[in-house]
């Protein structure tokens, strides 16, 4: 299953691509049974959709669906970030800064870029902010709004300027927390999410305006 997941998350199998069991089995050098099991598990993760009588395909998000996700994030995550500020100890801020600098090191465009390493660091940074906020109601609502496949694809979709902005936002959030300024932290997180939203919605609109023929594996 990990190989198939990597093909999807890495963009080799693009949104909307059909996932034929026979073709995948031949490509991966396995029988159809593990492919069928993998497709079922990936469907549960939200990476694959299985349509009766039509087979499986890589899940795709419409512009409206993406805007809905980012509407929720933009209303919840800045609040949680602001709530985190008064609860953060110097050690917490140091840990967040370490994550932000590690993200800058692996995510900056160039020969050393490693988006696979960036994703878990990004998740750890955002999760730590949510934990520090100590607001379980908002945290639960945010967890329902965040889809890991969207986050991973977000990094793949960034142009260089958008990615540099995103990485810089993490460091500025740390600076706001070190200054004890929840309004500053909230404003930066708002910009951070707006940057991600612009990238993903633009890509979705381009796909919608220039649909390709359904792909086969």
Beta strands, then each sheet from edge to edge (+ up, - down):
strand 1: 18-19
strand 2: 48-51
strand 3: 55-58
sheet 1: 1+ 3- 2+
end
